[in-house]
Structures are given as structure tokens and as C-alpha cells.
Amino acid sequence: MISDFVKSPRWFWMFVFTTVFFVVSYAAIWIFDEVTPGNFWGLTFGIIATVLFVAVALYGIRRRTMKTSSKLKLGNSNTWLQIHLYGGTLFLLLMFLHTAFRLPQSAFNWWLWFLSVWVVVSGLVGVLLQKVIPQLLSSALTIEIRTDRIDELVNELRGQAEAEVAHSPAAIRDYYQRTIAADMAKPILRPAFFKDITGGIQTKVRQMDYLKQFLADDDQKRLDNLEMIYRCKLECDAHYTLQKPLRLWLMAHLPVSIVLFTLVLMHLFIVFYY
């Protein structure tokens, strides 16, 4: 079902209808006339593409001025998000229609063409990542944490673990230093989490069960506490690993979008000034 894949089916079907309209219009024009970047039809497609791109770019500005935008009643966040997603995709289609699906002839237009494709495709990849990764993280993990707080939480967990071990018998201290201490030192990128969201967490903590049978009841409770702390640390590693692609995606998408916006403005100046 479409509604299972997209959050706003109404926007999706509006996008489908608009896409079909532009494609059919382009085909009809070709029957009676020709489309080039410099004639009426090509310029029309290009102007619409530019308007859409500006609307898409305004989403980033709105996100950073949410309080002001809310006071001025400039639309809710979901509306702007849908404009950003579907408007960006339509921008690429209209860019192709504007150029009549011809490849660029100059270095400047090549950069404009390439960056347009890059920004839209990377944006679609980002939509997929932001849909899939949170679902993966919530499906098997017990804690939620923002990327910028992972280091802080890991430091807290390491302190708790070391405090627990300091009052434990030699067997637990030796086990901690030999098996767990290195994992507690910092967030660790574990590729296993991409294959299995649990990343073998249960297997790692199960190793403590063997040690428990040699401990007194009070010490078993200390080991249980250590196990809980260690499990939380491994879940932090899962967040660290799976949220990393989102941070890398943002670095690959946002700066290029700013460069593309600059090139679009330059392109407009060149076309209408000359």
C-alpha cells in the first residue's frame, strides 16, 4: 500500500499527477514544435524548475527559523518537508525537460547538470536512510539516544562500570580488564550492526553466565549490574554505527546543495543578463 510507504499519500498522488502532466506536456510539445533551452518551452520548464528549487531551498531556512516561521504562520513542518522532497524531485525532471534530455556542452553546464543529479539522488537516499534506520534502531534496542550525546553517555557508562568493578572480587576485575574494558573506552563502529541490529549483543553478555556460577550471591548481583551497563554500551555502539550514515549523508548533501544554489543563481544571471 502507498500509505505504508509514504507518510502523506495526498502529496504523493499530487506529485504523480504533476509528473504525468509535465511529461505529457513535453511529449505534446514535441509533436508540434521543438524544445531547446533557449526557446519559449525550454525557458518555461527552466523557470518552473528554478521556482521549485528556491522553494526546496527555503525548507532549510525554515528549519533554522522555526519560531519566527510559526509566528508568521508560514506553514507547518510537514508541508515544507513534502515540498522539499517532491519539489526537489520535480526540479530534476524539469531540468531534464528544460535541456530536452541533452547532455551539457560547456564545463559550467556540466557542473550544473551533475550537481543537480547529485543533490536530488542524495536527497532520495537520505529519505530512505531516515525511514529505515530509525525503524531498525527501535526494533531491537531498548535505549534511544541522539548522536551528539553518545560520547557523553559512553563516558557515564564507563564510570559506572569502573565503580562497580572497583568493589568486585578479583575474578570480575580480571574479566572486566580482559574482555570489557577496551569496549567501554569509547564508541565503536561495529559493521556487524548493519547485518544484524542486535550485533551479537546477547552473545557477548551471555559470556558472563559462565562466570556467575563461581561467584557468591552478592558478587553475582555486581556482575548483573555490570552486564546491564555493558549491554547499554553495546546499544550505544549500535546507535553510533547506524546513525553514522545519516551524518555522512548530510555532509554529502547539504554543502553540495549550497553550491548548486549558487550555480543556479549564476545561470539565471547569465541567461537573462546576456
FITORLO-307817 format. One record per residue: x, y, z of N, C-alpha, C in turn; residue in one letter. Coordinates in steps of 0.05 Angstrom, whole numbers, padded with zeros to 5 digits, always signed. Each point is the difference from the previous one (the first is absolute). Layout:
REM FITORLO-307817
XYZXYZXYZA
...
END
This chain:
REM FITORLO-307817
+00017-00024+00000-00017+00024+00000+00018+00025+00000M
-00009+00020-00016+00015+00025-00001+00001+00013+00028I
-00022-00002+00015-00001+00013+00026+00020-00012+00020S
+00009-00025-00005+00019-00013+00017+00028+00010-00005D
+00004+00011-00024+00027+00008-00008+00005+00030+00004F
-00021+00016-00005+00003+00029+00002-00018+00010+00023V
+00008+00021+00013-00015+00011+00023-00024+00016-00010K
+00002+00012-00024-00021+00017-00010-00008-00009-00028S
-00019-00020-00002-00008-00009-00026-00011+00022-00018P
-00014+00020+00012-00011+00021-00017+00022+00015-00015R
+00022+00006+00014+00023+00012-00013+00012-00018-00021W
+00001-00025+00005+00012-00019-00019-00016+00000-00026F
-00027-00002+00002-00016-00001-00024+00000+00027-00014W
+00002+00022+00014+00004+00026-00013+00026+00000-00016M
+00021-00011+00011+00026-00002-00013-00003-00017-00025F
-00013-00023+00002-00004-00017-00024-00015+00014-00022V
-00022+00013+00008-00017+00015-00020+00017+00022-00013F
+00015+00015+00016+00016+00022-00011+00022-00011-00019T
+00012-00022+00008+00021-00012-00017-00012-00009-00027T
-00023-00013+00001-00013-00009-00025-00007+00024-00017V
-00010+00022+00013-00008+00024-00015+00024+00011-00015F
+00023+00003+00013+00023+00011-00013+00011-00018-00022F
+00000-00026+00005+00010-00018-00021-00018+00000-00024V
-00026-00001+00004-00019+00000-00022+00002+00027-00015V
+00003+00022+00015+00002+00026-00013+00025+00001-00017S
+00022-00010+00010+00025-00001-00015-00003-00016-00026Y
-00013-00023+00002-00004-00017-00023-00018+00014-00021A
-00021+00014+00010-00018+00014-00018+00014+00023-00015A
+00017+00014+00014+00015+00021-00012+00018-00010-00022I
+00013-00023+00005+00018-00011-00021-00015-00008-00025W
-00026-00006+00002-00015-00007-00024-00003+00024-00019I
-00003+00024+00012-00006+00024-00016+00024+00019-00002F
+00019-00003+00018+00022+00020+00002+00024-00014+00011D
+00020+00015+00006+00025-00010+00011+00006+00013+00027E
+00013-00014+00018+00007+00011+00025+00031+00003+00001V
+00009+00024+00005+00028+00006+00004+00003+00017+00025T
+00023+00001+00012+00003+00016+00025-00006+00030-00005P
+00003+00009-00024-00003+00029-00005-00027+00009-00011G
-00017-00019-00009-00026+00008-00011-00021+00003+00022N
-00024+00007-00008-00022+00005+00020-00005-00024+00018F
-00001-00024-00012-00007-00024+00015+00023-00007+00019W
+00024+00001-00010+00023-00006+00017+00003+00019+00023G
-00004+00026-00006+00002+00020+00022-00023-00003+00020L
-00024-00008-00009-00022-00004+00018+00006-00023+00020T
+00010-00022-00011+00008-00022+00017+00022+00008+00020F
+00019+00016-00011+00022+00009+00017-00009+00018+00022G
-00018+00018-00006-00010+00019+00021-00015-00015+00021I
-00017-00019-00008-00015-00016+00020+00019-00015+00018I
+00021-00012-00013+00020-00015+00015+00014+00018+00021A
+00006+00025-00008+00014+00018+00018-00018+00008+00023T
-00026+00005-00005-00019+00007+00021-00002-00023+00020V
-00001-00025-00010-00001-00023+00017+00025-00002+00017L
+00023+00005-00013+00025-00003+00015+00002+00020+00022F
-00009+00025-00005+00000+00020+00021-00019-00008+00023V
-00023-00011-00007-00019-00010+00021+00013-00023+00016A
+00014-00017-00013+00014-00022+00013+00022+00011+00019V
+00015+00019-00009+00021+00012+00016-00011+00014+00024A
-00024+00012-00002-00012+00014+00023-00006-00018+00023L
-00003-00026-00005-00005-00020+00021+00023+00001+00021Y
+00025+00001-00010+00023+00002+00018+00000+00025+00017G
-00008+00022-00013-00002+00025+00015-00022-00001+00021I
-00023-00012-00007-00022-00002+00019+00008-00017+00024R
+00015-00021-00004+00008-00017+00022+00017+00015+00021R
+00014+00020-00010+00018+00015+00018-00014+00025+00011R
-00024+00005-00009-00015+00023+00011-00029-00009+00007T
-00002-00023+00013-00026-00012+00006-00018+00018+00017M
+00011+00013+00020-00016+00017+00017-00012+00024-00015K
+00017+00013-00016-00009+00022-00016-00020-00009-00021T
+00005-00022-00013-00019-00010-00020-00027-00007+00012S
+00001-00012+00024-00025-00007+00013-00016+00025+00007S
+00013+00021+00010-00014+00025+00007-00012+00012-00025K
+00014-00002-00023-00010+00012-00025-00019-00018-00014L
-00005-00024+00011-00018-00020-00012+00007-00006-00029K
+00026-00008-00004+00010-00006-00027-00002-00029-00007L
-00019-00014+00012-00004-00028-00006+00013-00018+00021G
-00011-00024+00003+00011-00018+00020+00024-00016-00012N
+00014-00014+00018+00025-00013-00008-00005-00022-00021S
-00023-00015+00003-00005-00021-00018-00004+00010-00029N
-00014+00023-00002-00005+00012-00027+00026+00007-00013T
+00018+00013+00015+00026+00007-00011+00017-00024-00007W
-00002-00021+00016+00015-00024-00005-00009-00013-00026L
-00027-00001-00005-00010-00012-00024+00008+00017-00025Q
+00000+00026+00003+00009+00018-00022+00029-00006-00006I
+00016-00003+00022+00029-00006-00004+00004-00026-00015H
-00014-00021+00008+00004-00026-00011-00010-00001-00029L
-00025+00006-00004-00012-00003-00026+00008+00023-00019Y
+00003+00023+00011+00009+00023-00017+00028-00005-00010G
+00017-00011+00016+00028-00006-00009+00000-00020-00022G
-00017-00021+00002-00001-00020-00022-00011+00012-00025T
-00021+00017+00002-00011+00013-00024+00020+00019-00012L
+00016+00013+00017+00021+00018-00010+00019-00015-00019F
+00008-00024+00007+00018-00015-00017-00014-00008-00027L
-00025-00008+00002-00015-00006-00024-00002+00024-00019L
-00007+00023+00012-00002+00024-00016+00026+00009-00011L
+00022-00005+00014+00026+00006-00010+00006-00016-00025M
-00008-00026+00000+00003-00017-00024-00018+00010-00023F
-00024+00008+00007-00018+00011-00021+00011+00026-00011L
+00010+00017+00017+00012+00025-00008+00022-00004-00021H
+00016-00020+00004+00023-00006-00018-00008-00020-00022T
-00025-00008-00001-00009-00019-00019+00016-00026+00002A
+00007-00007+00024+00015-00025+00005+00027-00001-00015F
+00010+00023-00007+00026+00001-00013+00022+00004+00021R
+00024-00012-00005+00022+00004+00018+00012+00028-00004L
+00011+00011+00021+00011+00028-00001+00024+00001-00020P
+00005+00025-00009+00021+00005-00020+00023+00015+00012Q
-00004+00013+00023+00021+00016+00012+00007-00011+00028S
+00023+00008+00010+00009-00009+00027-00020+00009+00022A
-00008+00026-00003-00018+00011+00020-00027-00015+00001F
-00011-00006-00024-00025-00014-00001+00003-00029+00009N
+00024-00012-00005+00005-00027+00010-00001-00001+00031W
+00012+00020+00012-00001+00001+00029-00029+00004+00010W
-00014+00017-00014-00028+00005+00008-00017-00025-00003L
+00005-00015-00021-00015-00025-00005+00008-00021+00020W
+00026-00004+00004+00009-00020+00019-00009+00005+00028F
+00003+00025+00009-00007+00006+00028-00030-00002+00004L
-00016+00006-00020-00029-00003+00002-00007-00029+00005S
+00012-00018-00016-00005-00029+00003+00010-00009+00028V
+00024+00009+00007+00011-00008+00026-00018+00008+00024W
-00009+00025-00001-00017+00010+00023-00026-00015+00002V
-00013-00005-00023-00026-00013+00001+00003-00029+00008V
+00020-00014-00013+00003-00028+00006+00009-00004+00030V
+00019+00017+00009+00008-00002+00028-00023+00006+00019S
-00018+00019-00009-00023+00006+00017-00019-00024+00002G
-00004-00015-00022-00016-00024+00001+00012-00022+00017L
+00027-00002-00002+00014-00019+00018-00004+00007+00029V
+00001+00027+00006-00005+00009+00027-00027-00007+00010G
-00021+00002-00017-00027-00007+00007-00001-00029+00008V
+00013-00017-00016+00001-00029+00006+00014-00006+00027L
+00023+00013+00004+00015-00004+00025-00016+00009+00024L
-00014+00023-00002-00015+00011+00022-00025-00016+00006Q
-00009-00016-00019-00023-00017+00004+00009-00027+00011K
+00022-00011-00010+00007-00028+00007+00016-00001+00026V
+00019+00018+00004+00018-00002+00023-00015+00004+00027I
-00017+00020+00003-00015+00001+00026-00017-00024+00005P
-00012-00012-00021-00015-00025+00004+00017-00022+00010Q
+00024-00002-00012+00019-00021+00009+00008+00004+00029L
+00006+00024+00007+00009+00006+00028-00021-00005+00020L
-00025+00006-00007-00022-00004+00020-00010-00029+00000S
+00008-00016-00019-00011-00027-00002+00012-00019+00020S
+00025+00005+00009+00014-00020+00017+00015+00012+00023A
+00002+00027+00001+00015+00013+00021-00018+00012+00022L
+00010+00003+00023-00016+00009+00023+00005+00030+00006T
+00021+00012-00011+00005+00028+00006-00001+00016-00025I
-00007+00026+00003+00000+00019-00022+00020+00022+00007E
+00016+00008-00019+00020+00021+00007+00007+00015-00026I
+00004+00026+00003+00009+00016-00023+00030-00004-00004R
+00008+00003-00025+00028-00004-00006+00018+00018+00016T
-00008+00025+00005+00018+00019+00014+00003-00006+00030D
-00016-00019+00010+00001-00007+00028+00013-00027+00005R
+00008-00014-00021+00011-00027+00003+00026+00000+00016I
+00018+00019-00006+00026+00001+00014-00005+00005+00030D
-00018+00018+00006-00006+00007+00028-00011-00025+00015E
-00018-00014-00013-00012-00023+00013+00020-00023+00004L
+00017-00004-00020+00021-00020+00002+00019+00006+00023V
+00007+00025+00004+00017+00008+00022-00013-00006+00027N
-00027+00005+00001-00014-00006+00025-00001-00030+00005E
-00005-00015-00020-00001-00029+00003+00027-00012+00008L
+00022+00011-00011+00026-00009+00007+00006+00006+00030R
-00008+00023+00009+00003+00007+00028-00015-00018+00018G
-00025-00007-00008-00016-00018+00016+00012-00028+00001Q
+00010-00009-00023+00012-00026-00001+00025-00002+00017A
+00017+00020-00002+00025+00000+00016-00006+00001+00030E
-00021+00015+00008-00008+00002+00028-00010-00027+00010A
-00015-00014-00017-00010-00027+00007+00022-00020+00002E
+00019+00002-00018+00023-00019+00000+00018+00004+00024V
+00003+00026+00008+00018+00006+00022-00007-00014+00026A
-00026-00006+00003-00009-00013+00025-00007-00030-00005H
+00011-00010-00022-00006-00028-00007+00025-00018+00006S
-00004-00026+00002+00022-00018+00004+00019-00001-00024P
+00023-00013+00005+00021+00000-00021-00010-00013-00026A
-00018-00020+00002-00009-00014-00024-00015+00019-00018A
-00017+00017+00011-00015+00020-00016+00019+00021-00011I
+00019+00009+00017+00019+00021-00009+00016-00011-00024R
+00010-00024+00003+00016-00012-00022-00017-00003-00025D
-00024-00009+00003-00018-00004-00023-00005+00027-00014Y
-00005+00021+00017-00005+00026-00012+00023+00010-00016Y
+00024-00001+00012+00024+00010-00014+00006-00016-00025Q
-00005-00026+00001+00007-00017-00023-00021+00001-00022R
-00025+00004+00007-00022-00004-00020-00015+00026-00006T
-00004+00017+00019-00020+00022-00003+00014+00028-00001I
+00022+00003+00014+00011+00027+00003+00005+00014-00026A
+00011-00014-00020+00005+00013-00026-00025+00009-00013A
-00022-00016+00002-00025+00008-00012-00012+00024+00014D
+00005+00004+00026-00011+00022+00015+00014+00027-00005M
+00024-00001-00012+00017+00023-00003-00013+00023-00016A
-00014-00007-00022-00011+00020-00017-00021-00013-00018K
-00016+00017-00014-00019-00012-00020+00015-00015-00022P
-00010-00022-00007+00013-00017-00020-00018-00005-00024I
+00011+00004-00024-00014-00005-00024+00001-00031-00005L
-00023-00012+00001-00002-00030-00003-00016-00006-00025R
+00013-00008-00022-00015-00007-00025-00020-00022+00004P
+00003-00017+00020-00019-00021+00005-00028+00010+00004A
-00003+00024+00009-00027+00011+00005-00015+00005-00027F
+00015+00003-00022-00014+00003-00025-00012-00026-00009F
+00012-00022+00007-00011-00026-00007-00021-00010+00020K
+00004+00006+00025-00018-00009+00021-00002+00023+00021D
-00023+00011+00004-00003+00023+00017+00008-00006+00028I
-00002-00025+00009+00010-00007+00027+00030-00001+00001T
+00013-00004-00023+00029+00001-00001+00013-00020+00018G
-00013-00022+00007+00012-00020+00018+00000+00009+00029G
-00016+00019+00008-00001+00010+00027-00005-00023+00020I
-00021-00015-00006-00007-00022+00018+00022-00020+00003Q
+00015-00006-00021+00022-00019+00001+00022+00011+00018T
+00006+00026-00002+00021+00012+00016-00006+00000+00030K
-00025+00007+00007-00006+00002+00028-00005-00028+00012V
-00006-00020-00017-00004-00027+00009+00025-00012+00011R
+00023+00010-00008+00026-00010+00009+00002+00003+00031Q
-00015+00019+00011+00002+00004+00029-00014-00022+00016M
-00018-00014-00013-00015-00022+00014+00019-00021+00011D
+00021-00006-00015+00019-00020+00009+00014+00009+00025Y
+00007+00026+00002+00014+00010+00023-00018+00001+00025L
-00026+00004-00004-00019+00003+00023+00000-00025+00018K
+00004-00024-00012-00003-00024+00016+00023-00003+00021Q
+00021+00016-00003+00022-00001+00019+00000+00022+00020F
-00022+00017+00000-00001+00023+00017-00021-00003+00022L
+00005+00015+00021-00020+00001+00022-00024+00016-00009A
-00022-00001+00015-00024+00014-00009+00003+00030-00003D
+00014+00013+00019+00005+00029-00002+00016+00007-00025D
+00020-00017-00005+00017+00006-00023-00014-00006-00027D
-00019-00019+00001-00016-00005-00024-00017+00025-00007Q
-00010+00013+00021-00015+00025-00004+00017+00022-00012K
+00026+00001+00009+00018+00019-00012+00005-00006-00030R
+00002-00026-00005+00004-00007-00028-00025+00005-00017L
-00023-00003+00012-00025+00007-00014-00001+00030-00007D
+00009+00016+00020+00001+00029-00005+00020+00007-00023N
+00023-00014+00001+00020+00005-00021-00011-00009-00027L
-00015-00022+00000-00011-00010-00025-00020+00021-00012E
-00016+00012+00018-00020+00020-00009+00015+00024-00012M
+00021+00009+00013+00016+00023-00009+00013-00007-00027I
+00011-00024-00002+00013-00008-00025-00020-00002-00023Y
-00024-00010+00006-00021-00002-00021-00007+00028-00010R
-00003+00019+00018-00005+00028-00008+00022+00011-00017C
+00025-00006+00007+00022+00010-00017-00001-00012-00028K
-00006-00026-00002-00002-00012-00026-00023+00012-00017L
-00022+00007+00014-00022+00013-00015+00008+00028-00009E
+00017+00014+00016+00011+00025-00008+00017-00003-00026C
+00015-00022-00001+00015-00006-00024-00018-00005-00024D
-00023-00012+00005-00019-00005-00022-00010+00027-00011A
-00007+00019+00018-00009+00026-00008+00023+00015-00015H
+00024-00002+00011+00023+00013-00012+00005-00010-00028Y
-00003-00026-00004+00006-00013-00026-00022+00007-00020T
-00025-00002+00008-00021+00003-00019-00008+00030-00005L
+00007+00017+00019-00005+00028-00004+00022+00014-00016Q
+00023-00014-00002+00022+00011-00015-00007+00006-00029K
-00013-00019-00014-00007+00006-00028-00017+00026-00003P
-00017+00006+00020-00017+00024-00001+00018+00025+00001L
+00020-00001+00017+00018+00023+00002+00017+00003-00026R
+00009-00022-00010+00016+00001-00025-00018+00009-00023L
-00025-00009+00000-00019+00009-00021-00004+00030+00001W
-00003+00011+00023-00004+00029+00003+00024+00015-00011L
+00024-00010+00005+00024+00013-00010+00002-00002-00030M
-00011-00021-00012+00000-00003-00029-00022+00015-00014A
-00021+00007+00015-00024+00013-00012-00001+00030+00004H
+00004+00009+00024-00005+00028+00006+00021+00019-00013L
+00026-00004+00003+00019+00018-00013-00003+00001-00031P
-00005-00023-00012-00004-00001-00029-00025+00015-00008V
-00021-00001+00017-00024+00015-00006+00005+00030+00000S
+00016+00009+00018+00007+00029+00001+00016+00008-00025I
+00018-00017-00008+00015+00006-00025-00018+00000-00024V
-00019-00019-00001-00019-00001-00022-00017+00025+00000L
-00009+00009+00023-00017+00024+00001+00015+00024-00011F
+00026+00002+00006+00016+00022-00010+00003-00002-00031T
+00004-00024-00010+00003-00004-00029-00027+00006-00014L
-00022-00007+00012-00026+00006-00012-00004+00031-00003V
+00007+00014+00021-00002+00030-00001+00019+00011-00021L
+00024-00011-00002+00018+00009-00021-00011-00006-00028M
-00012-00023-00003-00012-00008-00026-00022+00019-00007H
-00017+00007+00019-00022+00020-00005+00012+00027-00009L
+00020+00008+00014+00013+00026-00007+00011-00001-00029F
+00013-00021-00007+00012-00003-00026-00022+00000-00022I
-00022-00015+00005-00021-00003-00020-00014+00027-00004V
-00008+00013+00021-00017+00024-00003+00016+00026-00004F
+00026+00000+00009+00016+00024-00004+00011+00001-00028Y
+00008-00024-00010+00012+00000-00027-00022-00007-00021Y
END
